[in-house]
């Protein structure tokens, strides 16, 4: 083995480390940005599902009230419920 190899190997390690940092760091930043965007989209979708679930629960409560409330005329109750907004 030539004595020239030892300094070349010694200098190549920091060069490889710097090149790895230059290539790996942007990839990590890109991946982090992509994951942040995906997380925001999933959070928005979860909020939409939660709102839809709340609307459906309100409708079920109204239907349960109509079914269980026998003393009120059904057509009058439906008419009043149509006039009131859900939100």
MDTraj code that builds the backbone (N, CA, C; nanometers):
import mdtraj as md
import numpy as np

residues = "UNK UNK UNK UNK UNK UNK UNK UNK UNK UNK UNK UNK UNK UNK UNK UNK UNK UNK UNK UNK UNK UNK UNK UNK UNK UNK UNK UNK UNK UNK UNK UNK UNK UNK UNK UNK UNK UNK UNK UNK UNK UNK UNK UNK UNK UNK UNK UNK UNK UNK UNK UNK UNK UNK UNK UNK UNK UNK UNK UNK UNK UNK UNK UNK UNK UNK UNK UNK UNK UNK UNK UNK UNK UNK UNK UNK UNK UNK UNK UNK UNK UNK UNK UNK UNK UNK UNK".split()
xyz = np.array([
    [0.0847, -0.1174, 0.0000],
    [0.0000, 0.0000, 0.0000],
    [0.0896, 0.1242, 0.0000],
    [0.0567, 0.2145, -0.0829],
    [0.1365, 0.3353, -0.0996],
    [0.1138, 0.4303, 0.0176],
    [0.2158, 0.5005, 0.0632],
    [0.1982, 0.5976, 0.1710],
    [0.1073, 0.7135, 0.1312],
    [0.0802, 0.7293, 0.0035],
    [-0.0075, 0.8360, -0.0437],
    [-0.1539, 0.8077, -0.0095],
    [-0.1892, 0.6820, 0.0070],
    [-0.3271, 0.6437, 0.0356],
    [-0.3740, 0.6926, 0.1724],
    [-0.2897, 0.6965, 0.2689],
    [-0.3301, 0.7343, 0.4050],
    [-0.3799, 0.8792, 0.4101],
    [-0.3066, 0.9781, 0.3572],
    [-0.3619, 1.1147, 0.3588],
    [-0.4856, 1.1278, 0.2706],
    [-0.4894, 1.0550, 0.1569],
    [-0.6075, 1.0618, 0.0704],
    [-0.7308, 1.0078, 0.1421],
    [-0.7171, 0.8962, 0.2113],
    [-0.8289, 0.8423, 0.2871],
    [-0.8673, 0.9345, 0.4019],
    [-0.7690, 0.9923, 0.4670],
    [-0.7958, 1.0853, 0.5767],
    [-0.8694, 1.2099, 0.5305],
    [-0.8388, 1.2583, 0.4118],
    [-0.9075, 1.3758, 0.3582],
    [-1.0424, 1.3415, 0.2952],
    [-1.0563, 1.2190, 0.2491],
    [-1.1819, 1.1817, 0.1842],
    [-1.2963, 1.1666, 0.2844],
    [-1.2653, 1.1326, 0.4089],
    [-1.3721, 1.1154, 0.5084],
    [-1.4477, 1.2464, 0.5324],
    [-1.3815, 1.3598, 0.5590],
    [-1.4583, 1.4844, 0.5751],
    [-1.5289, 1.5272, 0.4470],
    [-1.4666, 1.5010, 0.3324],
    [-1.5303, 1.5374, 0.2050],
    [-1.6579, 1.4577, 0.1868],
    [-1.6532, 1.3297, 0.2152],
    [-1.7727, 1.2461, 0.2045],
    [-1.8786, 1.2921, 0.3039],
    [-1.8360, 1.3282, 0.4255],
    [-1.9312, 1.3764, 0.5262],
    [-1.9978, 1.5059, 0.4800],
    [-1.9220, 1.5978, 0.4231],
    [-1.9795, 1.7234, 0.3748],
    [-2.0744, 1.6996, 0.2584],
    [-2.0353, 1.6142, 0.1662],
    [-2.1230, 1.5836, 0.0527],
    [-2.2504, 1.5146, 0.1002],
    [-2.2354, 1.4249, 0.1951],
    [-2.3536, 1.3581, 0.2499],
    [-2.4472, 1.4569, 0.3165],
    [-2.3906, 1.5519, 0.3888],
    [-2.4722, 1.6543, 0.4530],
    [-2.5412, 1.7420, 0.3494],
    [-2.4696, 1.7769, 0.2428],
    [-2.5279, 1.8610, 0.1385],
    [-2.6400, 1.7902, 0.0645],
    [-2.6300, 1.6595, 0.0520],
    [-2.7327, 1.5840, -0.0200],
    [-2.8443, 1.5358, 0.0724],
    [-2.8112, 1.4977, 0.1925],
    [-2.9076, 1.4373, 0.2829],
    [-2.9972, 1.5411, 0.3506],
    [-2.9405, 1.6564, 0.3850],
    [-3.0170, 1.7590, 0.4547],
    [-3.1339, 1.8127, 0.3707],
    [-3.1158, 1.8468, 0.2433],
    [-3.2318, 1.8914, 0.1636],
    [-3.3383, 1.7825, 0.1495],
    [-3.2943, 1.6583, 0.1404],
    [-3.3908, 1.5485, 0.1300],
    [-3.4743, 1.5399, 0.2574],
    [-3.4085, 1.5539, 0.3728],
    [-3.4818, 1.5515, 0.4994],
    [-3.5780, 1.6699, 0.5113],
    [-3.5334, 1.7876, 0.4684],
    [-3.6206, 1.9057, 0.4733],
    [-3.7407, 1.8885, 0.3812],
    [-3.7176, 1.8331, 0.2626],
    [-3.8278, 1.8070, 0.1702],
    [-3.9260, 1.7077, 0.2298],
    [-3.8737, 1.6028, 0.2888],
    [-3.9598, 1.5015, 0.3506],
    [-4.0403, 1.5613, 0.4658],
    [-3.9768, 1.6477, 0.5446],
    [-4.0467, 1.7118, 0.6560],
    [-4.1591, 1.8020, 0.6052],
    [-4.1316, 1.8797, 0.4999],
    [-4.2358, 1.9655, 0.4410],
    [-4.3516, 1.8818, 0.3883],
    [-4.3192, 1.7723, 0.3202],
    [-4.4235, 1.6861, 0.2654],
    [-4.5088, 1.6254, 0.3766],
    [-4.4444, 1.5805, 0.4825],
    [-4.5190, 1.5229, 0.5944],
    [-4.6044, 1.6278, 0.6647],
    [-4.5560, 1.7496, 0.6737],
    [-4.6348, 1.8569, 0.7333],
    [-4.7590, 1.8857, 0.6504],
    [-4.7421, 1.8902, 0.5190],
    [-4.8562, 1.9142, 0.4305],
    [-4.9575, 1.8010, 0.4432],
    [-4.9096, 1.6772, 0.4453],
    [-5.0002, 1.5627, 0.4605],
    [-5.0708, 1.5660, 0.5951],
    [-4.9999, 1.6039, 0.7010],
    [-5.0616, 1.6116, 0.8337],
    [-5.1704, 1.7184, 0.8372],
    [-5.1444, 1.8320, 0.7724],
    [-5.2461, 1.9376, 0.7672],
    [-5.3688, 1.8919, 0.6898],
    [-5.3470, 1.8209, 0.5797],
    [-5.4600, 1.7712, 0.5011],
    [-5.5405, 1.6695, 0.5820],
    [-5.4727, 1.5830, 0.6532],
    [-5.5432, 1.4846, 0.7352],
    [-5.6186, 1.5516, 0.8495],
    [-5.5613, 1.6544, 0.9081],
    [-5.6301, 1.7262, 1.0153],
    [-5.7560, 1.7948, 0.9624],
    [-5.7457, 1.8522, 0.8432],
    [-5.8630, 1.9162, 0.7826],
    [-5.9719, 1.8134, 0.7532],
    [-5.9308, 1.6986, 0.7009],
    [-6.0270, 1.5937, 0.6714],
    [-6.0927, 1.5420, 0.7995],
    [-6.0146, 1.5294, 0.9067],
    [-6.0696, 1.4852, 1.0352],
    [-6.1704, 1.5868, 1.0886],
    [-6.1424, 1.7150, 1.0705],
    [-6.2355, 1.8188, 1.1144],
    [-6.3650, 1.8122, 1.0341],
    [-6.3538, 1.7854, 0.9042],
    [-6.4739, 1.7726, 0.8219],
    [-6.5572, 1.6525, 0.8663],
    [-6.4913, 1.5408, 0.8952],
    [-6.5627, 1.4231, 0.9432],
    [-6.6292, 1.4500, 1.0771],
    [-6.5616, 1.5227, 1.1644],
    [-6.6189, 1.5552, 1.2948],
    [-6.7427, 1.6429, 1.2790],
    [-6.7368, 1.7400, 1.1892],
    [-6.8518, 1.8269, 1.1651],
    [-6.9679, 1.7472, 1.1064],
    [-6.9376, 1.6586, 1.0135],
    [-7.0430, 1.5764, 0.9542],
    [-7.1048, 1.4840, 1.0589],
    [-7.0225, 1.4282, 1.1454],
    [-7.0731, 1.3418, 1.2511],
    [-7.1634, 1.4200, 1.3455],
    [-7.1251, 1.5426, 1.3775],
    [-7.2078, 1.6253, 1.4645],
    [-7.3424, 1.6545, 1.4004],
    [-7.3434, 1.6862, 1.2710],
    [-7.4700, 1.7113, 1.2015],
    [-7.5583, 1.5871, 1.2022],
    [-7.4979, 1.4714, 1.1790],
    [-7.5762, 1.3478, 1.1800],
    [-7.6302, 1.3170, 1.3189],
    [-7.5506, 1.3428, 1.4214],
    [-7.5987, 1.3212, 1.5582],
    [-7.7157, 1.4139, 1.5905],
    [-7.7098, 1.5374, 1.5432],
    [-7.8213, 1.6300, 1.5643],
    [-7.9475, 1.5781, 1.4954],
    [-7.9320, 1.5277, 1.3751],
    [-8.0482, 1.4755, 1.3030],
    [-8.1067, 1.3539, 1.3730],
    [-8.0198, 1.2672, 1.4252],
    [-8.0684, 1.1498, 1.4982],
    [-8.1418, 1.1932, 1.6245],
    [-8.0895, 1.2947, 1.6949],
    [-8.1585, 1.3444, 1.8135],
    [-8.2973, 1.3965, 1.7788],
    [-8.3077, 1.4669, 1.6663],
    [-8.4381, 1.5185, 1.6231],
    [-8.5324, 1.4022, 1.5930],
    [-8.4818, 1.3030, 1.5216],
    [-8.5673, 1.1878, 1.4893],
    [-8.6090, 1.1121, 1.6147],
    [-8.5183, 1.0965, 1.7090],
    [-8.5543, 1.0304, 1.8346],
    [-8.6603, 1.1093, 1.9097],
    [-8.6480, 1.2406, 1.9070],
    [-8.7476, 1.3236, 1.9739],
    [-8.8834, 1.3103, 1.9064],
    [-8.8853, 1.3049, 1.7739],
    [-9.0117, 1.2893, 1.7014],
    [-9.0755, 1.1552, 1.7363],
    [-8.9965, 1.0514, 1.7392],
    [-9.0492, 0.9176, 1.7642],
    [-9.0985, 0.9029, 1.9076],
    [-9.0251, 0.9554, 2.0030],
    [-9.0607, 0.9348, 2.1435],
    [-9.1643, 1.0328, 2.1947],
    [-9.1846, 1.1437, 2.1273],
    [-9.2800, 1.2451, 2.1738],
    [-9.4172, 1.2151, 2.1133],
    [-9.4997, 1.1394, 2.1852],
    [-9.6300, 1.0956, 2.1317],
    [-9.7401, 1.2003, 2.1503],
    [-9.7204, 1.2959, 2.2363],
    [-9.8263, 1.3924, 2.2638],
    [-9.8376, 1.5030, 2.1595],
    [-9.7441, 1.5135, 2.0697],
    [-9.7417, 1.6225, 1.9716],
    [-9.7837, 1.5664, 1.8361],
    [-9.8582, 1.6443, 1.7649],
    [-9.9000, 1.6036, 1.6306],
    [-9.7761, 1.5947, 1.5415],
    [-9.7578, 1.4838, 1.4757],
    [-9.6366, 1.4555, 1.3991],
    [-9.6147, 1.5548, 1.2853],
    [-9.7177, 1.5892, 1.2134],
    [-9.6994, 1.6803, 1.1005],
    [-9.6598, 1.8199, 1.1474],
    [-9.7150, 1.8662, 1.2597],
    [-9.6749, 1.9969, 1.3132],
    [-9.5285, 1.9951, 1.3561],
    [-9.4875, 1.8868, 1.4187],
    [-9.3482, 1.8752, 1.4641],
    [-9.2517, 1.8750, 1.3455],
    [-9.2848, 1.8017, 1.2415],
    [-9.1991, 1.7982, 1.1218],
    [-9.1931, 1.9364, 1.0581],
    [-9.3046, 2.0041, 1.0513],
    [-9.3066, 2.1389, 0.9952],
    [-9.2198, 2.2352, 1.0739],
    [-9.2240, 2.2284, 1.2065],
    [-9.1401, 2.3148, 1.2889],
    [-8.9927, 2.2801, 1.2718],
    [-8.9617, 2.1527, 1.2614],
    [-8.8217, 2.1125, 1.2454],
    [-8.7653, 2.1547, 1.1106],
    [-8.8492, 2.1576, 1.0096],
    [-8.8015, 2.2034, 0.8792],
    [-8.7675, 2.3516, 0.8815],
    [-8.8414, 2.4271, 0.9623],
    [-8.8192, 2.5711, 0.9690],
    [-8.6954, 2.6082, 1.0485],
    [-8.6513, 2.5212, 1.1406],
    [-8.5340, 2.5538, 1.2217],
    [-8.4071, 2.5059, 1.1517],
    [-8.3032, 2.5918, 1.1495],
    [-8.1762, 2.5501, 1.0862],
    [-8.1056, 2.4462, 1.1717],
    [-8.0272, 2.3603, 1.1060],
    [-7.9536, 2.2563, 1.1781],
    [-7.8339, 2.3135, 1.2502],
    [-7.7709, 2.4164, 1.1956],
    [-7.6496, 2.4714, 1.2577],
    [-7.6790, 2.5960, 1.3280],
])
top = md.Topology()
chain = top.add_chain()
for i, resn in enumerate(residues, 1):
    res = top.add_residue(resn, chain, resSeq=i)
    for name in ("N", "CA", "C"):
        top.add_atom(name, md.element.get_by_symbol(name[0]), res)
traj = md.Trajectory(xyz[None], top)
